[in-house]
């Protein structure tokens, strides 16, 4: 059989490949500590689970509108207004089966041969994968360790050409845990006045996970961008609902109808009981969210301290999400080799920085969405392994 050429341009997400290897080793009886997968180790709050159960009992078993039930789109708009003070038209909210769908739709909408799309490097691997799949040229935005893995607004603006269709931003960020300072965002927005042909997609899936007193800076706070801004967010990280597969995209009014058409063609709609659970998550008590973020903050302190105590490692303090991205250039190993050997020989699953782009060489990604005890044990294993292998 002959498949389309574009299939060869699709990348993957290495965290799932490492997870499969880690699970295979565990099935053989190995004791594996997984600091690779970006998934909260908490349960979905009980009242959210109950809402889905009740929706099933109430007979919500059929199709819903492709952009989501009106009650959920209204709940998203109300939540955005409450958190950011921004008025949102619920008709511009599109509910999707996981936040990845919003980014895929954005790339398909703007990407084609001859177009350019800018994306963070190191960054979430699906950005580059879907840009290539769309036929567009991926143009990396370099993130700098010395600035907490922020970009330079001046460099981003210098990289814009007449072919640039879309700029992807992500803060708080995967894989670095970096948070872009408001000063850089201000400069970028100001400079974009000279480039009205460029759209933006702001991936804000970790918007509730910032530390050290930082407040999340949403691009929705800049009214001058609203007619060309797509915002991506969802429930997976904030409410420990990764397996529920539900997210939302906020689209400019001029693009919302096209986004809905893509939904109709690709997935019809999000399953009904999950949408009712999502309403309850937004409108119900937020205690579980606060407890989870507080736990992540405590783990962040531990893993940063421990990583900086390992020979050959140095780790910038992450300011958001639940990832640490230590520099391992002094270890004597490249990222992929160290990833593979730590799993096979030390029993610790981590992800090579090169899984997140060319600029990720010399780094590893650690997810601290795991218990303090497991993090401490993993650090001890790595410290011992490095002492015998460096």
N, C-alpha and C positions, 0 to 999 in steps of 0.2 A: 504494500500500500504506500501511497505517496501523500504525505501531509503537507500542509501549507508551510511555506518558507518561514513565516513569522513564528511558528512554533519553536524553531531553533533559537529564537531570540529571547525566549522566556528563561528567566533565572529561577532561583528558589530561595527558600528561607532556611538557612543552615541550622537555626535553632531546633527545627523539627527533625533534621537529620541527626544531630547530636543526641536529641531526646530518644530517637529510635535506637541508637547505639547504646546509650546509657541503659535503656529499658532491657535491651538484649543481654547486656552484661549482668544486670540485676536478676534476670530470669535464670542465669547460670549460677546464681548464688553469690555474686559479688556484692559487696557493700558499696553502693554508689551514692554520693551526695550530689544532687543536681542543682547547680547554680547557673544553669544555662537558659532554661525556658523562662520567658517573660510572662509569668502567670501568677497572680496572687495565690498564696497558699491558704486563703481563708474561704469559708463557705459563703455562698450567696445568703444574704440575710433572710431569716425565716419568714418575715412578713412578705418578702418578695416572692419566695417560693409558694407561699400560701395563696398569693394573688393569682399565680398561674394555675394552681390547682382549682381554685374557685372559678376561674374563667372557663376551664374545661367542663366543670360541673354545670356551669350556666349555659353551656351549649355553643361556646365560641370555637367552632370546629371548621369553619369555612374560609373562603377567600376574604381578604380585606382590600381596601383601596391600595393600589400599588405604591403610593407614597406614604402609607401608614394610616391607621385609624385617626379620625379628627381629634379625638381626645388626647392621643399621645402627641400629635404634632403641637397641639395647644399647650400640653404640659412641658414640652421642650422649650417652646417660646417663652413660657412663664419662667422656667428655670434659668434661661439665659438672661432674661430681664432682671431676675432677682439677684443673680451673681455678678452681672456686668453692667446693669443699668442701661441695657440696650433694648429698644423695642424691635420685636421680630414679627414678621408676618408669618403665621403658621403655614400659609400656602407655599412658603419658600423652604420649609423643612421637609426633607425626604428621609423616611425611615428605611434602613437597609439591613440586610442580614450580615452584620459585621462591618466595622469601619473600613476595612480594606475595599469594600465595594465602592465607597465614595471615591477613594483615590483611583481605583481602576476606571470608574466612569469619567473622572476628570481627565485622565490620560487619554482615554479613547475620544473624548470630546475635543481635546486640543492638539493631540499628537497625530502627526502624519509625516510622510516623507518630505524633507525640506524644512520642517519645523524644529525648533529647539526648546527643550524644557530643562530648567535649572532645578537642582535638587541638592540637599545637604550630603556631604561626604566627610567623615563617616555618617551614614544615615540608614534608616530602615530599608532593607534590601529590595523590598517590593517597589519602591519608587523607581529605581533604575531599571528593574526588570520590566515593569509595565510601560515605562517610557520607550524602551527598545521594542517591545511588542507592538506599540502603537505605530512604529515606523519613524518616530522623531529621534533627534540626536540628544542624548543625555549630556548635560553640561554641569559638572560638579561645582558645588559651592563649598569651598574648603572651610572646615571648622578648626579652630586653633586651641590647642590644649592650654596655652599660656593665658587665654582669656576665658577659661572655663568652658571651652568648646563652644564658643560663640562664633558667628561669622563676622566678617568686616563688611559693613554696609557699602563702603566705597568700592570694595572689590566686586560685590554683587552687581552694583550699578554699572561698573565698568564692563562686566561680562554680558550685559544686555545688548542684543543686536536686533536688526529688523526682523530676524527669523524667530526671536524669542516669543513664545506663546504663553508660557506658564512658568511661575516660580513657586516651588514648594518650600515651605518653612515648617519647622517642627520644634516647638518649645513648650514645656519641658521635653527633652529629646531622648529617643532611643537611637543609638546604644549608649550615649555618653553620660546621660544624667545632667546634661548642660541646660542652662536657662539663658536665653538671649536677653541681655540688658535692654531696658526700655530705650536707652540712649541710641543703641544701634537700630532698633525698630523705628524710632522717630526719624533717624537719618535716612533709612531706607524708604519710608513712606514719603518723606519730602522729595527725595530724588525720583521717585516713581511718577511724580507729576509730569516729568518730561517724557514718560513712556506710557501713554494711555492705552497702547495696544496690548500691554502685558497683563494677564490675569494672575491671581495668586490663589494658592491652596494652602491654608494654614491647618496643619495637623495638631490638634489640641487635645488629643486623647488622654494625656496625663495632666490636664489643666487643674485637677484638684490635688495634685501631688507636688507641692513645692515646700521648701524648708527654709530655715534660718530667717523666718519672718518675711520671705519674699511673697509678693502677690503676683498671680499670673497676669501677664499682659496679653490680652486677646486682641487680634487684629480687628475684631468687631468694634473696638474703641475708636477706630479711625473712620469717620463717616465718609470721607472722600474715597475710600476703597470699596464701599459696599456694593457698587454696581459691577465690580469685577472680582469679588472675593468669595471663595468657597471655604467654608469652615467644616472641619471633620472632627467629630467627637462621638462619644458613645458610652455604653454601660460596662464594657468588659473589664476595664482596669478599676474604675472607681467603685463598682459594686460587686467585684469578684464574680463577674458573669461571662467569663470568656467562652464557655461552652454554650451559652444561650444564643449566641450569634445575633446580636442586635446593636446597631449603631445609628447615627444620624448625620446627615449632611445639611448644611445651610447653604443655599444657592442664591445667587443674584436672581431677581425676578425674571430677567431676560433668559435665564438658563434653566429655571426650575422645570418648565414643561419638557425640555429635552432630557433632563435627568429622569423624569417620570417615564418617558418613553423608553429609556434604557432599562429601567426597572421592569417595565412590561415585557420587554424582549428577553431579559436575562433571568429574572427570578419570580416574576408575577407579583409576589408580596412577601412580607415577613410573616412567619406563622403567628396566628392570632393570640394564643395564650401568652406568648413571650411579650407581645406588645402591652397586654394588660399588666404583666409583671413589671415592665419598664415604667409604666405610669406610677405604680406604687413605689418603685425605687426612687423616683424623682420627688414624689409628693409625701412620702412617708418619713419617719424619723431618720436622721442622718448619723446617729450615734455609731453605727457599725463602720461607716466611712471614716469618721474621725478616729475611731480606735485603730483601724487598719493603717491609716496614714501615720498615726503616732508610733505604731509598731515599726513601720518602715523607717521612720526617722531614727529610732533607737538602733535598728540594724545597720543603718547607714553609718552611724558613728562607729560601730564595731568594725564593719568591714573596711572602712577607710583607714582606721587606725591599724588594723591587722595587715592590710595590703602594704602599707608603708613600712611595715616591719619585716617584710620578706626581701631577702637579698635579690637585687636585680629588678625590683618592682618599685614604682612610684605612682601614687594615685592622687589626682586632683579631687578635691571634695565635691561630690555631686550635689547639685542644688535642687533637683527635681526627679520625678519618675522613681524607679526602683532599680537603677543600674549604676554600677561603678565601672570605670573604663581605665584601668591602670596601664601605664606605660611600661612595657617589658623589654625595651631595647637593650638595657644593661644586663639582661639575663643570659644573653648569648644565643637565644633561640628566636626563630621567626614565629609569628603568631600561630600559624596552622600546626607546626610541629609541636609547639608547647600545648596547644589545645588537645591534640591527639594523645600526647604522652601523659598529660595530667589525667585524662580519662582512663587510659589503658593501665597506667602504672600507679597512679595515686588514688584513683577512684573518685575524681572530682570532675564533673561536667561543667565546662565553661565554653564560651564561643570566641573563636578567633576574630580579631578586629577586621581582618580582610573580608569577612562575611558581610561587612557593612560598607565596603568600598575600598578603593585603592589606598586612601588616606588612613585606613584602619590598620595597615601594617605596623607592627611594633606595639600593638595593644591587644588586650583581651577584654571581653565583656563578661562581667559578673552580675547576675541577677540576685539582689538580696531579698527577693520575695520567698524567703525560706526562714526557718526558725533561727533564733540566736544560737542555739546549741549546734545546729547543723553548720551554720556559718563559721563558728569557732572551730569546730572539728575539721571543716574543709581547709581553713587557713593553716591549721597545724599540719595537716597532711601535705599541703603545698610547701610549707616552710621546710619540712623534713625532706621532701623530695628534692627541692632546690639545693639543700645542703649536700645532698649526695650526688647531684647531677650537674653542678655548675663548675 
